[in-house]
């Protein structure tokens, strides 16, 4: 059975801890400063990172060098994705990352890609709305960006993305495909962050025997 160290002990960190305990998986540590982890301890553990874009930018090289594997749910680092991939590949450390680890959201990704491919060339205009809590730092969300990229690739049209920040909304993503004849809407609403925690732990279990850098949706 894997051992886990959580990087970032906020609301998501606490939910991941709860999910680990429910599965009987050993949580070695939950850290707000992952670079202070003893490398001898780190090399036996999977790091699950839900921090901030700035924290991940500062920490990813340490995680790549010292941990057995990593699962990264932090978003907002698309511009350094090539650097992150290189760091993990050169260190030989497996990495699974996602803009959203929810299994439901990944089903939305699959449905959106399929629907967009079927409607290609039929005059449909795509748009995406994402709504999140006021504490979310990045806009648009990583999930909306991933969804938009999938739709653009399959449909050949780039969606307009609108972002709303209100209250404590865990996350709502809505894709609309509209033509002169009709409109198709695909929508995912998270009731809590629990789905993210469940998916992240599933990903951590997937790192056993894994090699390379992978997006979560590719492995499902």
C-alpha positions in Angstrom: 0.0 0.0 0.0 1.2 3.5 -0.8 2.3 6.1 1.7 1.2 9.7 1.1 2.4 13.2 2.1 0.0 16.0 1.4 1.4 19.3 0.2 -1.0 22.1 1.2 -3.2 21.5 4.3 -6.1 23.7 3.6 -9.7 22.6 2.8 -8.6 20.3 0.1 -5.8 18.9 2.2 -8.2 18.0 5.0 -10.6 16.3 2.5 -7.8 14.3 1.1 -6.8 13.2 4.6 -10.3 12.0 5.3 -10.4 10.0 2.0 -7.0 8.4 2.8 -8.1 7.4 6.2 -11.4 5.9 4.9 -9.3 3.7 2.5 -6.7 2.7 5.2 -3.9 4.5 3.3 -1.1 5.8 5.5 -0.8 9.6 5.7 2.8 10.3 6.7 2.5 14.1 6.9 0.4 17.0 5.8 2.7 19.9 5.1 2.4 23.6 4.4 6.1 23.6 3.5 6.8 20.6 1.4 10.5 21.5 0.8 11.1 20.9 4.5 10.3 17.2 4.1 13.2 14.8 4.8 14.3 13.4 1.4 14.7 10.0 3.0 11.0 10.0 4.0 9.9 11.6 0.7 11.4 8.9 -1.5 9.0 6.4 0.0 5.9 8.6 -0.4 3.5 9.9 -3.0 3.1 13.7 -2.8 -0.5 14.9 -3.4 -0.2 18.6 -4.1 -3.2 21.0 -3.7 -1.5 24.3 -3.0 -1.4 27.6 -5.0 0.1 28.4 -8.4 2.9 30.3 -6.8 3.6 27.5 -4.2 3.7 24.8 -6.9 6.0 26.9 -9.1 8.4 27.2 -6.2 8.1 23.5 -5.1 7.8 21.3 -8.2 11.5 20.8 -8.7 11.9 19.6 -5.1 8.9 17.2 -5.5 10.3 15.9 -8.7 13.8 15.2 -7.3 12.8 13.7 -4.0 9.4 12.0 -4.0 8.5 8.5 -5.2 5.6 9.9 -7.3 3.3 13.0 -7.4 -0.3 13.8 -7.9 -0.9 17.5 -8.7 -4.3 19.1 -8.5 -3.0 22.7 -8.3 -3.9 24.7 -11.4 -2.6 28.0 -12.9 0.8 26.8 -14.1 0.0 26.0 -17.8 2.7 28.4 -18.9 5.5 26.3 -17.3 4.0 22.9 -18.2 7.0 22.0 -20.4 9.4 22.8 -17.6 7.4 20.7 -15.1 7.2 17.8 -17.5 11.0 18.0 -18.1 11.8 18.1 -14.4 9.7 14.9 -13.6 10.9 13.0 -16.7 14.6 13.8 -16.0 14.1 12.7 -12.3 12.3 9.6 -13.4 9.4 10.5 -11.0 5.9 9.6 -12.1 3.5 12.5 -12.2 -0.3 12.5 -12.7 -1.8 16.0 -13.0 -5.3 17.3 -13.7 -7.2 20.6 -13.9 -9.9 18.7 -12.1 -9.7 15.2 -10.4 -13.4 14.8 -10.2 -14.6 11.6 -12.0 -17.7 13.4 -13.0 -15.8 16.3 -14.5 -13.7 13.8 -16.5 -16.9 12.2 -17.8 -17.9 15.7 -18.8 -14.6 16.1 -20.7 -15.3 12.8 -22.6 -18.9 13.8 -23.4 -17.9 17.2 -24.6 -15.2 15.9 -26.9 -17.5 13.3 -28.4 -20.4 15.8 -28.9 -18.1 18.4 -30.4 -16.6 15.9 -32.8 -20.1 14.9 -33.9 -21.2 18.5 -34.5 -18.0 19.6 -36.3 -18.9 21.6 -39.4 -22.6 21.8 -38.6 -22.6 25.5 -37.6 -22.4 25.2 -33.8 -20.9 28.0 -31.7 -19.4 26.9 -28.3 -19.4 28.8 -25.1 -18.4 27.9 -21.5 -19.4 29.4 -18.2 -17.6 28.5 -15.0 -18.7 29.6 -11.5 -16.6 29.2 -8.4 -16.2 30.5 -4.9 -14.7 33.9 -4.2 -11.5 32.4 -2.8 -10.4 30.9 -6.2 -7.3 32.6 -7.4 -7.2 31.7 -11.1 -9.8 32.7 -13.8 -10.8 31.1 -16.0 -10.5 27.9 -14.0 -8.1 25.2 -15.1 -11.2 22.9 -15.7 -12.7 25.5 -18.1 -9.4 25.9 -20.0 -9.1 22.1 -20.4 -12.8 21.8 -21.5 -12.2 24.7 -23.9 -9.2 23.0 -25.4 -11.0 19.7 -25.9 -13.9 21.5 -27.6 -11.7 23.5 -29.9 -9.7 20.5 -30.9 -12.8 18.4 -31.7 -15.2 21.1 -33.1 -12.7 23.4 -34.7 -14.1 26.5 -32.9 -12.7 28.2 -29.9 -15.2 28.7 -27.1 -15.7 32.0 -25.3 -15.2 31.4 -21.6 -16.9 33.5 -18.9 -15.9 33.3 -15.2 -18.0 34.2 -12.2 -16.8 34.3 -8.6 -19.5 34.2 -6.0 -20.1 32.9 -2.4 -18.8 29.5 -1.6 -19.8 27.7 -4.9 -17.5 24.6 -5.1 -17.7 24.6 -8.9 -20.1 24.7 -11.9 -19.0 24.2 -15.5 -21.5 24.6 -18.3 -20.7 24.0 -22.0 -23.2 25.3 -24.6 -23.2 24.3 -28.2 -25.6 26.6 -30.1 -26.7 26.7 -33.7 -29.5 28.4 -35.6 -31.6 25.2 -35.2 -31.0 24.1 -31.6 -28.8 24.2 -28.5 -27.0 21.5 -26.6 -25.9 22.0 -23.0 -23.6 19.9 -20.9 -23.3 20.8 -17.2 -21.4 19.6 -14.2 -22.0 20.9 -10.7 -19.9 19.9 -7.8 -21.7 19.8 -4.4 -18.5 19.8 -2.5 -14.7 19.3 -3.0 -15.1 15.7 -1.9 -15.1 14.5 -5.5 -11.7 16.1 -6.1 -10.3 14.3 -3.0 -11.7 10.9 -4.1 -10.2 11.4 -7.6 -6.8 12.5 -6.3 -6.5 9.4 -4.1 -7.5 7.2 -7.0 -4.7 8.9 -9.0 -2.2 8.3 -6.2 -3.0 4.6 -6.3 -2.4 4.7 -10.0 1.2 5.8 -9.5 2.2 2.3 -8.4 4.3 0.9 -11.2 3.6 3.9 -13.4 6.3 5.7 -15.5 6.3 9.1 -17.0 4.0 12.2 -16.9 0.3 11.8 -17.5 -2.9 13.8 -17.4 -5.5 12.0 -15.3 -8.1 11.8 -18.0 -5.6 9.8 -20.2 -5.4 7.1 -17.5 -9.1 6.7 -16.8 
